[in-house]
Structure formats: C-alpha cells, structure tokens
Amino acid sequence: MDSLKKALENKNFKLILTNKDFELLKPYLNGFKVEFDDSLIGGFILEDENRIRIDHSLKALMEDKKEKIGQILFLIFRWWDYG
C-alpha cells in the first residue's frame, strides 16, 4: 500500500481510460501519463510502473457485483412477467 501511495503522490503511474472520458476529464489530468483503451465501457484503470493495477472500470465493477445484479434482474423480470 505504501508503494501505491508513493506512486500517487509522485504521479508515477498511468491512467487508462477512453478517449471520450479523457475529453471530459482533461482539465484535471495535467501532468498525468494517460493511455487510451476504447474497449473500456467506462471507468478507469490506474497502473504504476511496478504493474500495481487498480481496475475501476465499469466491467470490473459489474463483474464484482454480478451475483447481486443477477438477483435484481431476476426480480425485475419476475415482476415484469406477473405485473
């Protein structure tokens, strides 16, 4: 965790995001290394030079919550069929 904190303080990392998100955030990203990945559907990935990676992409967040999302969708579709 200390190495991540140091990387963030020194801006010693790269931010991976879509071109569209970059255009929205450009004023706040001065001095940061940026890499584009338009296969992302939203969110971002933060990676330092030691390959410490924080994946906060929409896909990763959905994968993390897929069971809960499935339960909610099941209830919605069940309600839709009987509502």
N, C-alpha and C positions, 0 to 999 in steps of 0.2 A: 504494500500500500504506500510505503514511503517513496518508492521509485515512481509510482503513478503521480503522487502529489508533486514531486520534483519536476516531472515531465510537464505537468500542467502549469506550474509556476514559471517554468522556463520556456513555455510554448514549444517544447521539444517533442511535438507529436504532430500527426497529420489528422485532419478531419476529412472523412469520406462522406459525401452527400451528393444529391442530384444537382444538376445544373440549375434547375428551377428553384430548389431550396437555397442554393448559393446566391442567386439573384435577390432573393428576399432577405438574406442574412448578410449580404456583402458589407454593409456599413459596420457590422460588429466583428468582422473576421480579419481586421488589419493585423498583419504580422504572422498569421497562422498559415501553415502549409495546408493546402487543400487539394484533394483528389476527387475526381468525379466518377460516380458509378450510377448511371441511369437505369440500372437494373433494380436499384432500390425503389420501393414504392412509397418511401417516406422515412423520416427519422435520420439517424446518422450513425456512423461508426467512428470511434476515436482509437487511434493506434499510435503507440510510441515506437521509437527506433529499436527497442528490445522486443518488439512484437507483442507487447501487452495490448490487448484488444478489448474495448468495451463496445459491444454491439447493442446499440439502442435504436436499431432500425425497426420499422413497423412490422416487418416479417418476423424478426426475433421476438418482439413483444407479443405478437399473436401466437407464435409457437409456444412461448412460455405460458400463455393463458388458454391454450387450445381446449383443455378439458372444460373450463368454465364457459368459454364461448360456445362449445358444443351443447352444454346443458341449457344455456339461454336460447340458442337456436331451436333446440328440441321443444322447449316450452312455447316459443313463438309459433312454430309450425303446428304444434298440437292445438293451440288456441285457434289458429287460423282455420284448421280443419273442422273444429267444433263450434267456433264462434259465430 
